[in-house]
Amino acid sequence: MSQGAVGREIALWKWVLVGLVIWVICYMAVVSRVSIAQRLQTEHQYNEAFLGPAAALHAERRAAGWFKNLIVDRGLLDHSGFGGPDPSFDSNKSETVRKIGMGIDAAKGWAAARVAVMWAMVYQVLTRLSVSAIWLPYLIVVLVPFVVDGWVLRRIKSGSFGRSSPHAFVFGRHFVFLSPLIYLVLLVVPIPLPAFVLPVLCIVCGVALWAAIAHFAKRA
């Protein structure tokens, strides 16, 4: 694996992560909490259809427990509130002072709505992580056969006239390197995420890992 290729992959990681942070900030500034709630409801229906009602309910309850332990029980929700109207700008003040107070109250309302969207996004990410945890044991089962078969095929080709495909190796290496980044994008993608996306990603990762191992340079 060349240093130039590694450098390009690391640079891609950096720029995609920067883009994700900017996108999340902009998204929280404009989206409504209702749209996130509707997306969660749609994902719930997807999960029920693919996983079954019991597994979907278990994943959502686990996400709710994580949210309670990490956010609610630590008082983060209470500390992120902005309170009510400022009494120092009451109706007994001048018109200018009242207008300033109205502007401040409007800004507080907007900020409170943005914070609510932020916590809704956090809950969405936790829900998707919880659904992902269902597939974690199967990930090992899927990857091990691909790794073993790729290694055996490489050993066979290293002692014979079998040819390795540099294109297959490059595809496998790049996808394996970037698959965690793809998963991070899936956690915050602003569309309902079908439940079959994660197992498909696991299978494609297995194929990519097989290609990276089987088509590695024979004499390396």
N, C-alpha and C positions, 0 to 999 in steps of 0.2 A: 504494500500500500504506500503510494507516494506521499511525501510530506505536503506537496501541493494540493492533492485531493483532500487530505485531512484538513488542511487550512481552509479550503473552500467549504467543506462541510461544517466546520466550526463557525465560519463566518455566516453561513446560512442559518445555523442555530441562533446566532446572536441577533441577526436582523429579524428573523421571524419572532423571537421573543420580544424584541423591542416593538415590533408591529402589533403583537398581541396585547401588550400593555397599553399602547396608545389606543387600540381599538376598544378595549374594555373600558377605558376612561371615557372615550367618546360615546360608547354605547350607553353607559350609565347616565350620561348627561342628557340623553334624549328619549330613551325608551320608557314606556310606562310599565308599572308593576303588573298591570292586568295582562299585558302581552306575555310576560314571563309565566304568570299563573296559567294562562291558556296553553303555553308550550308544555309546562309540566303535566297538565291534564292530558294533553295529546300523547306525551311520552308514557304516561301511566297506561293509557289504552294500548299503546304499542307493546309495552312490557307485559301486560296481561295476556295479549294475544300470542306473544312469542314464548314467554317464560311460564305462563299459567298464573292464575290469580294468587296462589299461595306464595310463589317465589317473588312475584312483583310486590306483594304486600310486605313480605319479609325485607326486601331490599329498601323499600321506602321507610319502613319503621326503623331500620338500622340507620338510614340517613338522618331521620328525625332525631334519633338518639345522639348521633354525632353532633348535630347542630345544637341540641340542648346542652351537651357537655362542653362543647368548645366555645359557644357563643352566649347562650342564655345564662347558664350557670355562672359564667365569669362576669356577668354584668355588662357585657359589651353592647347589648341592645339598649339598655338603660342609659349608658354613658354616651351613646351616639345620638340621643334625642336633642332637640333644640328648644324645648320648652314652649310656652305659650307666648302671647303678645307681651311686649315690654311695657310695664305700667308707667315708666317714666315718660311715655309718649301718649298720655291720656287725653281725653277730650277737652280738658281745661287749659291745654296749652294753645299756643298760637297756631294758625293755619299752616304755616311753614313747618313747624315742629310736628304737627299731626301728619303732614305729607311724608316727612322723613320717617316717622314711625310706621306708616303704612308701607313704605318701601322696604323698610327693614323686616317687617312681618311677612311681606311677600317673598323676600329673599330667604327668610327662614323656612317658609312653606316649601319653596322650591328645593332647598337643601335637604329638608326632611324627606321629601319625595325621592330625591336622588339616593339618600342613605337607605331608604326602604328598598329601592331597586338593587342596591349593592348587596343587601342581605338576601334578597330573593335570588340573586345570581349565585351567592355563596351556597345557598340551599340547593340550587340546581346542580352545581358542581359536586356537592356532597352526594346528591342522589345518583348522579352518573358514576361517581366513584363506587358507590355501594352496588350498583348494578354490575360494574366491572369486576367487583370482588367475587361475584358468582362464577365468573369465567376463569378466575386465577388458577384453580386446581387443574382445569382442563388445558390451560396454556402449557403447563409442563408436559402433559400427556401428548399434546400436539407437537411440541418442539423436539422432544427426545427422538422420535422416529426419524424426523428430518435430519437432525444432527448426526445420528448414527449412520443413516443411509448415505449422507453426503460424505462423511469421513471414509466409509468403506469404498465408495466410488472413487474418491481421490486416491486412496491407497492402491486400488486396482490400476488406475490410470498411471500412477507414478512408476509402476513396474511393467508397463506395457506401452503400446503405441497409441493409446487413447489420447484424444485431444481435449484440451480445456478451452472453454469459450471465454475470452476476455470480456465480452459483452454481458454474458450471464453473471460473471463474477462482479463486474462493476454494478449491475443492477442489484445483485444481492447485497453487496457491501453498502451501497448508498441507502437502500431501503432499511436495512437493519440499523444503520447509524441514525436514520431520520425517523424511525418508527415511534420512539418516545415523543418526538416533537409533533408527529401526527396525532398522537393520543392527547397531548395537551390542547391542540387545536379543537379536537372533538369535544373536550370537556366544556368549552365555552362557545362552540359554534351556535349561532342564533337561530337555529331551526330545530324542530323536534327530532330527536335522534332515535331512529329505529333500533330495536334491541339486537337485531342481527348484525349490526355494523361491527361490534367488538369481536365476536367470534370470526367474522370474515377477516378482520385485521389480524387476528391471531394466526389464521391459516396462511395469509399472504406473508406474514413474518416468517412462518415456518418454511415456506417455499423460498423466500429470499435468503434465509440462513442456509438452507440446503445448497442453493446456487453459489453462495459465497464460499462455502467449504468445498463443495465438489469441484468447482472450477478454479480453485486457487492454483497458482503455478505449481506444476507437477514436482519440480525439483526444489521448491522452496522449503 
